[in-house]
């Protein structure tokens, strides 16, 4: 008797909506990463992309705990000497509110081709409108646990 391995044809992908309003950034990101990886499914296989599509709305209203709004710093380096750019969390929220969630979620996904494939199924919007109504996404609370 052999263990059945799901193939790409059999994978059913659902659409979920996470509302980031008053949700803590890390908890929201971990829930989104779980949905993107497919860890909530009974047929989860770690070397296959079993995950679903995730739409995050109200990204500009996500909450940071403690003093992270003033102290958290996002860094990027161009690779050249003196090429370090630092951006505070408050500035990042004002200029690119979706990027905060994208960076948090991408840090929780695998760092390989599979992780990039999973990350492509994440859609983040600063407001409460999104263009994915045709896919009939299911609203998931950002605070409770998944199965």
N, C-alpha and C positions, 0 to 999 in steps of 0.2 A: 504494500500500500504506500503510495507516495503523497506528499503534501501538495495540494494544488497551489500553484503560483498564478496570481492574476496577471493578465496581459493588458496591454494598452487599449485593446478593443473593449474589454469588459469593464473598464473603470468608469463609474458614473460620477460626473462632476456636478455638484450643486453650487448655488450662488447664495452667499450669506452677506448680510449688512450688519456692520458693527457701528453703533453710534458712539462717537468719542466724547460727546458732551459730558463734562464732569467725571470722566473716567481717568484713572491713573495711567500714565503713559506705559509703564512697564507691564502692568497687568493686561492692558489692552493689546500690547504688542505680543505678549506670550499667547494670548488667546488666538490672535490672528495667525501667528506662526503655527500653532497646533492645527488650525483649520487648513492652512496652506500645505502642511506636510501630510495631512490625512490621518493624524494620530487618533482622531475621534472615531474612526471607522474600525469595525471588527476585522476587516481584511487588510489592515495596515501592513505594508512591506517597506522596510527601511531603504531599500535600494531602488524603489520605484516611486514615481511621482503619483501618489494616490490622492492628493489633496484637492480641495475645492477652490472656487473663486471667492475672494473676499473683497467687499467694498466697504471702505471706512469713510463715514461722513462726519461732518463737524470737527475736522482735524484742528481747526484753529481754537477750539474750546477744550482741548485735552488738558488735563491737570498734572502738574508736577508737585511732588510732595517735598516738604521741608523747604530749604532755601535754594533748591535747584534752579528756580526761575532766575535768580541772580548769579548763582555760582557755576552752573553747568556750562561747559564750553565745548563746542563742536570744532574739531580741527581737521584741516585738509592740507596736504602738502603737494606742491607741484613737482617735486623731485629736484628742483634747482636750489642752489644755496640761497637762503633767505626766502624761500617760497612757502613758508608756513602761514596759513590764514586761519585766524581764530574768530569764531562767531559765538556770541552768547545765546542762551536759550530764548531770552526775551526778543532779541533781534531776529533769531531764526523763526520764531512764532509769527512775528510781524511780516517778514519778507516771504518765507517759504513754509507755511504751516504744515503742509503735507510731508515735507522732508523729515521732520522730527519723527513721525511715525514710521516712515520708510526706513530710516536708519536704524531705529530700534528693532523693527521686524527683521531686517536683513542681518542684523547681528545675531539673531536667534535661529537662523536657517543654516543648513550646511554650507560650507565654503567651497563649493565645487560646481560643476555643470548642473547637477541636480538642484542645488539651491537656487541657482539663477533661473532655472526653469520654473521652480516654485514661486519665486519672487515676481515673475511676470504676471501671475494671476492675482496680484494685489493691486487694487485701485483705491487711491486716496483722494478725497475731495475736501476742500476747506469749508464749504458750506453744507447745507442739508439737502441739496439737490444732486442727483447723479443721473447719467444717461443710460442706466442699465435696468430700467423698469421692464423691458421686454423679456428679460431673462427670469422674471418673477423671483427676485431674491427673498430669502427668509430673514426676517429681523431676529438677530440673536442678541440677548442682553450682554453687555460688555463686562458685567460684574460677577455673574454666577459661573459655576463650574460646568464644563461640558461633561456629558455622560460619564 
